[in-house]
Each structure stands twice: as C-alpha cells, then as structure tokens.
C-alpha cells in the first residue's frame, strides 16, 4: 500500500486493521528476531548501496577540483595566483552549499526523498559537467556557486531519511557504511583522475576538463539509478513483504523511547517555527556542530589539498594521485569498525573522545616535522581519526532529536555550521607555505582540540539532562511526543 502523499518520511500504519497488527507484534520472540535480521539485511543491501553511491558522487564532484588543479586548470582559465582566484572560487561554492542545507531539509518531507535526493544528484551532475566547458574565472565561479546550491541538501537529507528507517541503536553503523563512500571517493577520485588524464587532447579538451565532464556524467547516471531504486519509507519499500513492513513499523514505534514517542506523531506533524527554534537554540546542536566544524575543516584539507601536498613532497601529478589512495582506503575500514562499536555500545560522543585524538596526533606531528616519509605516515592517522569520527557525530544529533521538523532543522543546521570549515581549508593552505604547511596544519590542529572539548561538553550536558529527567524535572513534558518527554533518554 502506498503511503499518503503527506506522510512520506515515516510512512507508518494508516489503517485501523494494520495498526492493530502492529500493536500485537511480539518483538522478543525468536521468530521476531529472525524477521528483524531479514528486514535489516534487505534495507542494508537495497538502500545503503544507493545512498553510498550518491554520497561518493557528492564527494567526488566536490573535491575533483583539487585533482583538476594538478592538470593545469588555473593556467588555462587565466587565474591570478597572487589574487588567490582559485581559493575565491572554492569559497563561493562553500557559501552556497551552506545556504542550501536547512531549506532543503525542510522541503524534503513534502517533496519526498525518492524524488528530492535523486533530483539534487541529477542537478549537480549536470552542473559539475558544465565545469569542463568554462572558459574563464567568471565562468568557473558562477558554476561553482550553482554546484553548491544543488549539492548542499544531500547529506542532511540522507541523515533525515535514514532516521525514519532505522532505530536509534542502528543508525551510526548505517551512516558509517555509506560514509565510507567519502573516504573511498578520495581513493577512487585519485585513480579516476589519473585515468582520465590520459584523455588529454581528445576532442580538443584538456585533461582537467575531461575530469569534470566524465565525473559529471557518472553522477547523472547515479541519480537515475537512485530514482528507480529508493523507496520513500518502509511501507513504500517493494522489497519488503506485508508482514515485514508491519514488523518494521513496530520496531520503530517500540524503539523510540519505550513507545512514548510515536513515529506516527511525526508523520502527522505540521510545519512549526517553534520546532525550528527548538533546534536552533539547542545546546546539543551547537556543541556537536562546532566540533564537526573542526572535523570537516580537516576532511576538506584532505579532499582538496592532499594531492597537492604529496606532489609538493617530490611526487609527479600522476604519482600524487596514486599515493593519495592508500590513506583513504585504510580510513574507510576503520570508519566501519568504529561505527559498529558506536551502535553496539550505544555511545556517540564517548567514542569520539577516543577517535579524535588520533587525528590530533597526526596533525601535531605533520606540522612540525620535515621528513617526507613521516609526513606521509601521519596522513594515515589524520584520515583515520577524522573519517571515523563522522558517523558518531552525525548519528548523535539525529538520535537525540524527536519531532520531525526539529530533527530536520538540527541535522541540516549542524551540517551548515560544520561545512563552514570549508572556508578555513580554502585559505589556510596557500601554496607558498608548502611543503611544510606549518600554519595550516596548526590551525586545523587547534580546531580539532577545541572540537574535542566541545564533544566532552556535550556528553556532560546530555548526562545532566538524563539525570534531570530521572529526578522529575521534565515531568511537565510527559506525553509531549518529542525529545523533552522524561522517558526519552539522550544518547551519550
């Protein structure tokens, strides 16, 4: 049965008969546990690969400008290196990317994920391809601005989408699984750019133009695949049987704070500025967002400048693309392991207090040593610590926000604030500082240390709220249907 058009995100049981079936499901029986495993397997194999593909394309199209730079983009477009026009073009992208995130999440429920996420992907694929045809700096900046507008809504939309399909206990691992596409995109992007560089001269186009054109076409193809395969929610998933759909609905209902926070409430929820305000003025939003700001500043320093850094250490452009693959590949494996541990132990911030120091150590060393071999070795610590911290921080805020529009706003605002880290990356790694990049690495190091303390503060804050709820200080919100309800326990 297809869900009503006004209930696309969490398409719960709409008929009395199905609601009664849901309420009578025994989730503790051996049969129910086996059914749960079958449902999760189907969703993991049918939905997560599609999201991973979209996210890989997102990172690929966001960072391929760093690869294109190695093949003469600045020189051919006549960019003034003294005026830092390349950096200005990147800054424009981040500005429009950030602006688009919150509005995109607010319209996702109405437009539906199956339409909106593939549409965004198709749009930025076209725009990314257009970068291969620009002729001057003005064209480059204009296309980068539109690219940010079309691409900004994808990640917050995917987090919101997954939070309506999986329980709080399952979310971090699923985010980790598709987020490995980000680290793999660094490896895949380097290899792909190396291969596409062989097209230099074909059709009269330079190597960097072919990088944009082919990778844009790949993204368009991914959008078409996503539009055909993604369901809007549980009841819209054609790969689930009726029995599996009923069981999946009940799992969500029971899993959200002992059933007092009913997902059907979110399905019926109307837009409210009050809910938007609850997200904007939440301590959790700002503490996690500011910590994620430092993490993304580090991630973007990898995505945009790692090939250049390696090349500055004595490698050719082609060799730099290949040497950049290995740290990303290692980080992808560790990210999945950390995400699994985060779900297994039901902790988010606590596990980040362990993973972030790995990246901090890497930046501390690489900023102060001159050995090329040691620097390259530190990139493994940097990539591992940064990427493995992302699934917990993304799942944390989604776990601790109930009420569709609060969660939608909080998830998007967190990413909007964090993506401002891209501005930092753009301007703290100027070419004249290479190959040491002491100042740039030190700035990222400082942001990560500050982020660690932000995470610690958020852990302590969440623990305090849980204690206050246990002491009855939130009793006025009993039956509120959102995260203020005393039975809604915050994840640490």
C-alpha positions in Angstrom: 0.0 0.0 0.0 1.5 3.3 -1.0 1.7 6.0 1.8 -0.4 9.1 1.6 1.4 12.0 0.0 1.6 14.0 3.2 3.3 11.1 5.1 6.4 10.3 3.1 9.2 10.3 5.6 7.9 7.8 8.2 5.1 6.0 6.5 3.5 4.3 9.4 0.4 2.2 9.6 -2.5 4.2 8.3 -5.4 1.7 8.6 -7.1 0.5 11.8 -6.5 -3.1 10.8 -2.8 -2.6 10.2 -2.4 -0.5 13.4 -3.9 -3.4 15.4 -1.5 -5.8 13.8 1.4 -3.5 14.7 0.4 -3.3 18.3 0.1 -7.1 18.7 3.6 -7.9 17.3 5.9 -9.7 19.8 9.4 -8.3 19.2 11.1 -10.6 21.7 10.3 -14.0 20.1 12.9 -15.9 18.2 10.8 -15.6 15.1 10.6 -11.8 15.5 14.4 -11.5 15.9 14.9 -13.6 12.8 12.4 -11.3 11.0 14.3 -8.3 12.2 17.6 -9.6 10.8 15.9 -10.3 7.4 14.4 -6.8 7.3 17.7 -5.1 8.2 19.5 -7.2 5.6 17.1 -6.2 2.9 17.3 -2.5 3.8 21.1 -2.6 4.1 21.5 -4.2 0.7 18.8 -2.3 -1.2 19.1 1.3 0.3 22.6 1.8 1.7 24.4 1.0 -1.6 22.3 3.6 -3.4 23.0 6.2 -0.7 26.7 5.3 -0.7 26.8 5.8 -4.5 25.1 9.2 -4.2 27.5 10.3 -1.4 30.5 9.0 -3.3 29.4 11.2 -6.3 28.9 14.1 -3.9 32.4 14.0 -2.5 33.8 13.2 -6.0 32.2 16.3 -7.6 33.1 18.4 -4.5 36.8 17.6 -4.5 37.7 16.8 -8.1 38.6 20.5 -8.5 41.7 19.6 -6.4 42.6 16.9 -8.9 41.9 19.2 -11.8 44.1 21.8 -10.4 47.1 19.4 -10.8 46.4 19.3 -14.6 46.5 23.0 -15.4 43.0 24.3 -14.5 44.4 27.7 -13.1 46.7 28.3 -16.0 44.2 27.6 -18.8 41.5 29.8 -17.2 44.0 32.6 -16.6 43.6 32.7 -12.9 45.7 35.2 -11.0 47.6 33.2 -8.4 48.5 36.4 -6.5 44.8 37.3 -6.1 44.0 33.7 -5.0 41.2 33.4 -7.5 41.2 29.6 -7.2 40.6 30.0 -3.4 37.8 32.5 -4.1 36.1 30.1 -6.4 36.1 27.4 -3.7 34.8 29.9 -1.1 31.8 30.7 -3.3 31.0 27.0 -3.5 31.0 26.6 0.3 28.9 29.7 0.8 26.1 28.5 -1.5 26.4 24.9 -0.2 25.8 26.1 3.4 22.9 28.3 2.5 21.0 25.4 0.8 21.2 22.8 3.6 18.4 23.9 6.0 15.8 24.8 3.4 16.4 21.6 1.6 15.7 19.5 4.7 12.5 21.5 5.4 11.0 20.6 2.0 12.2 17.0 1.9 9.1 15.7 3.7 6.7 17.3 1.2 8.6 16.5 -2.0 9.6 13.0 -0.7 13.1 11.5 -0.5 12.6 9.3 -3.6 12.1 12.5 -5.7 14.2 15.0 -3.9 17.5 13.2 -3.4 17.8 11.9 -7.0 16.8 15.4 -8.3 19.6 17.1 -6.3 22.0 14.5 -7.6 21.0 14.9 -11.2 21.1 18.7 -10.9 24.7 18.8 -9.5 25.8 16.2 -12.0 24.8 18.5 -14.8 26.4 21.5 -13.1 29.6 19.5 -12.4 29.8 18.5 -16.0 29.5 22.2 -17.1 32.7 23.0 -15.2 34.5 21.2 -18.0 33.3 23.8 -20.5 34.1 27.1 -18.7 36.5 29.5 -20.4 37.4 32.0 -17.7 37.5 32.7 -14.0 34.0 34.3 -14.0 32.5 31.1 -15.5 34.3 29.0 -13.0 33.0 31.0 -10.1 29.4 31.0 -11.5 29.3 27.3 -12.0 30.8 26.6 -8.5 28.1 28.8 -6.9 25.3 26.7 -8.6 27.1 23.5 -7.7 26.9 24.4 -4.0 23.2 25.2 -4.2 22.4 21.8 -5.8 24.7 19.7 -3.7 24.1 21.1 -0.2 20.9 19.3 0.6 22.1 15.7 0.0 23.9 14.7 3.3 21.3 16.3 5.7 18.6 14.8 3.6 20.1 11.3 3.8 20.6 11.5 7.6 17.0 12.5 8.0 15.8 9.8 5.6 17.8 7.0 7.4 16.5 8.2 10.8 13.0 7.3 9.6 14.1 3.8 8.5 16.3 2.6 11.3 16.1 2.6 15.1 18.4 4.8 17.2 20.5 1.7 18.0 21.2 1.0 14.3 21.8 4.5 12.9 25.6 5.0 13.4 26.6 1.8 11.6 24.4 2.7 8.6 25.8 6.2 8.5 29.3 4.7 8.7 28.6 2.3 5.9 27.6 4.9 3.4 30.0 7.5 4.7 32.9 5.2 3.8 32.0 6.3 0.3 33.5 9.6 1.3 36.9 8.1 2.1 36.7 5.7 -0.8 35.9 8.7 -3.1 39.3 10.1 -2.2 40.9 6.9 -3.3 38.6 6.4 -6.3 38.8 10.1 -7.3 42.6 9.9 -7.4 42.6 6.8 -9.5 39.8 8.1 -11.8 41.6 11.4 -12.3 44.8 9.6 -13.2 43.0 7.5 -15.8 41.0 10.5 -17.2 44.2 12.4 -17.6 45.0 10.1 -20.5 42.2 11.7 -22.4 44.1 15.0 -22.6 43.8 16.4 -26.1 40.9 14.3 -27.2 38.2 16.5 -28.7 40.3 19.5 -28.1 39.8 19.3 -24.3 42.5 19.3 -21.6 42.8 16.6 -19.0 41.2 18.7 -16.3 38.1 19.3 -18.5 37.7 15.6 -19.1 37.8 15.0 -15.3 34.8 17.3 -14.8 32.8 16.1 -17.8 33.1 12.3 -17.2 32.6 12.5 -13.4 29.5 14.7 -14.0 28.1 12.1 -16.4 28.8 9.4 -13.7 26.8 11.4 -11.2 23.8 11.8 -13.6 23.7 8.1 -14.1 23.8 7.6 -10.3 20.8 9.9 -10.0 18.8 7.8 -12.5 19.6 4.7 -10.5 18.6 6.2 -7.2 15.3 7.5 -8.6 14.4 3.9 -9.7 15.5 2.1 -6.5 15.0 4.3 -3.4 11.7 3.8 -1.5 10.0 6.7 0.3 9.9 4.7 3.5 9.0 1.4 5.0 5.5 0.9 3.5 6.8 2.1 0.2 9.6 -0.5 0.1 8.6 -3.0 -2.6 11.3 -5.4 -1.5 9.6 -5.9 1.9 6.6 -8.3 2.3 3.4 -7.0 4.1 4.5 -9.0 7.2 7.9 -7.5 7.2 6.5 -3.9 6.8 4.2 -4.4 9.8 7.1 -5.7 11.9 9.5 -2.9 10.7 6.9 -0.3 11.7 6.5 -1.8 15.1 10.3 -1.9 15.6 10.4 1.8 15.1 7.5 2.5 17.3 8.8 0.4 20.2 12.4 1.5 19.8 11.8 5.2 20.2 11.8 5.6 24.0 9.6 2.7 25.1 6.9 3.7 22.7 6.0 7.0 24.3 7.5 8.9 21.3 5.3 7.6 18.5 6.7 7.9 14.9 3.1 8.3 13.7 3.2 11.6 15.5 6.0 12.8 13.3 4.2 11.5 10.2 1.2 13.8 11.1 3.3 16.7 12.3 2.7 20.0 10.6 5.5 22.6 10.0 6.1 24.8 13.0 8.6 27.6 13.5 8.6 26.6 17.2 10.1 23.3 16.3 12.7 25.0 14.1 13.5 27.3 17.0 13.9 24.3 19.4 16.7 23.0 17.0 18.3 26.4 16.5 18.6 27.1 20.2 19.6 23.6 21.3 22.9 23.3 23.2 23.4 19.9 21.5 23.1 21.4 18.0 25.8 24.0 18.6 28.2 21.8 20.6 28.1 19.0 18.1 28.1 21.3 15.1 31.2 23.3 16.3 33.0 20.0 16.9 32.1 18.8 13.4 33.3 22.1 12.1 36.8 21.2 13.1 36.5 17.7 11.7 35.2 18.9 8.3 37.9 21.5 8.1 40.4 18.6 8.4 38.5 16.4 5.9 38.4 19.2 3.3 42.1 19.8 3.7 42.4 16.2 2.6 39.9 16.2 -0.2 41.2 19.4 -1.7 44.9 19.6 -0.9 46.2 16.1 -0.2 47.2 15.5 -3.9 49.0 18.9 -3.9 50.7 18.2 -0.6 52.0 14.9 -1.8 53.1 16.5 -5.1 55.0 19.2 -3.1 56.9 16.4 -1.4 58.5 15.5 -4.7 55.9 13.3 -6.5 54.7 14.0 -10.0 51.0 14.7 -10.6 50.2 11.2 -11.6 52.2 9.7 -8.7 50.4 12.0 -6.3 47.0 10.7 -7.4 48.1 7.1 -6.7 49.8 7.8 -3.4 46.7 9.5 -2.1 44.7 6.3 -2.4 46.1 4.3 0.5 45.3 6.6 3.5 41.7 6.8 2.3 41.3 3.1 1.9 42.6 2.5 5.4 40.3 5.1 6.9 37.3 3.5 5.2 37.8 0.2 7.0 38.4 1.9 10.4 35.3 4.0 9.9 33.0 1.0 9.6 34.6 -0.7 12.7 34.1 2.5 14.8 30.5 2.9 13.6 29.8 -0.7 14.6 31.2 -0.2 18.0 29.2 3.0 18.4 26.0 1.2 17.8 27.0 -1.9 19.8 27.8 0.1 22.9 25.2 2.8 22.2 27.6 5.7 22.6 28.4 8.6 20.3 30.3 11.4 21.9 32.2 9.0 24.2 33.6 7.1 21.3 34.6 10.4 19.6 36.6 11.3 22.6 38.8 8.3 21.6 38.9 8.7 17.8 39.5 12.5 17.6 42.9 12.3 19.4 44.1 10.0 16.6 43.7 12.8 14.1 45.0 15.4 16.6 48.2 13.4 17.0 48.6 13.2 13.2 48.3 17.0 12.7 50.6 17.7 15.7 53.4 15.7 14.1 53.0 16.6 10.5 53.0 20.3 11.3 56.4 20.1 13.0 58.5 17.5 11.1 60.3 17.8 7.8 60.7 14.2 6.9 58.6 13.4 3.8 58.2 9.8 4.9 57.0 10.7 8.4 54.6 13.3 6.9 53.0 10.7 4.6 52.8 8.3 7.5 50.9 10.9 9.5 48.3 11.2 6.8 47.0 7.7 7.9 46.4 8.9 11.4 44.8 12.1 10.1 42.4 10.3 7.7 41.5 7.6 10.2 40.8 9.9 13.1 38.7 12.3 11.0 36.6 9.9 9.0 35.9 7.5 11.9 34.6 10.5 14.0 31.9 11.4 11.5 29.3 8.6 11.8 29.0 9.1 15.6 28.6 12.9 15.4 26.0 12.6 12.6 24.0 9.9 14.3 24.3 11.6 17.7 22.1 14.6 17.0 19.6 12.6 15.0 19.4 10.1 17.9 18.7 12.9 20.4 16.1 14.9 18.4 12.5 13.8 18.3 9.9 15.7 16.3 10.4 15.7 12.5 11.0 19.4 12.0 13.3 19.7 15.0 15.4 16.8 13.7 15.3 18.1 10.2 16.5 21.5 11.2 19.1 20.3 13.7 20.6 17.9 11.2 20.8 20.5 8.5 22.0 23.3 10.8 24.7 21.1 12.2 26.0 20.4 8.7 25.6 24.1 7.6 27.8 25.2 10.5 30.2 22.4 10.0 30.6 22.9 6.3 31.8 26.4 7.0 35.0 24.6 7.8 35.5 24.6 4.1 36.2 28.3 4.2 39.0 27.6 6.7 40.6 25.0 4.4 40.5 27.2 1.4 42.6 29.9 3.0 44.9 28.1 5.4 46.8 26.0 2.8 48.3 28.6 0.4 50.9 27.2 -2.0 53.8 29.4 -0.7 53.6 27.6 2.7 54.4 24.2 1.1 55.7 21.7 1.6 55.7 22.2 5.4 52.3 23.9 5.7 53.0 24.5 9.4 50.4 27.3 9.8 47.6 25.4 8.0 48.2 22.2 9.9 48.4 24.1 13.2 45.1 25.8 12.6 43.4 22.5 11.9 45.0 21.0 15.0 43.6 23.9 17.1 40.1 23.4 15.7 40.3 19.6 16.5 41.4 20.2 20.0 38.6 22.7 20.6 36.2 20.2 19.0 37.3 17.5 21.4 36.3 19.8 24.3 33.0 20.6 22.6 32.3 16.8 22.4 33.2 16.4 26.1 30.9 19.3 27.0 28.0 17.7 25.0 28.5 14.4 26.7 28.3 16.1 30.1 25.3 18.1 29.0 23.4 15.0 27.8 24.2 13.1 31.0 22.8 16.1 33.0 19.6 16.1 31.1 19.1 12.4 31.7 19.7 12.9 35.4 17.2 15.8 35.5 14.6 13.7 33.7 15.1 10.9 36.2 14.6 13.4 39.0 11.3 14.6 37.6 12.4 18.0 36.4 11.0 17.3 32.9 7.6 15.9 34.1 5.7 18.8 32.6 6.6 17.4 29.1 5.1 13.9 29.8 3.2 13.0 26.6 4.7 15.8 24.6 5.6 13.3 21.8 9.2 14.7 21.4 12.6 14.5 22.9 11.6 16.5 26.0 9.5 13.6 27.3 11.1 12.2 30.5 11.2 8.7 29.0 13.3 9.9 26.1 16.8 9.2 27.2 19.6 11.0 25.4 22.4 9.0 23.9 25.8 10.0 25.3 
